Amino acid sequence: KKDIPAVNFIIHEIHCRRNIEICPYCSDSIPKSEMKNHIESEHVQVTCKCRMKMESSLLKDHEASSCPLRPVLCQFCDIQLAFNKLQEHELYCGARTEPCGRCGCHVLLKELKEHPRVCG
């Protein structure tokens, strides 16, 4: 799957047929001696803590960006919780109030960033 100088093509083709396999899952060219390890490390099915099944090579990205159980921080209290619990928690947490240091009014945490524009 690469450009080879014409003078080397026959020798290269013999070498490849003897030493290289195409992975049936990802179509990458893999040395025959490493194919078993490649399949076991990249393509074996694993189960995430959210019970979703996927290839092991996809697990890290899934856990970082799309797993419903990935840890995230609440924007109001910096408590770490699961992503699937974040919306419900932030609705409650953002409805708490704190007194404004300038005007003394109690302000909802979710409106605290906007408050300085309308404060006193």
Order of alpha helices (4+ residues) and beta strands (2+ residues): alpha-beta-beta-alpha-beta-beta-alpha-beta-beta-alpha-beta-beta-alpha
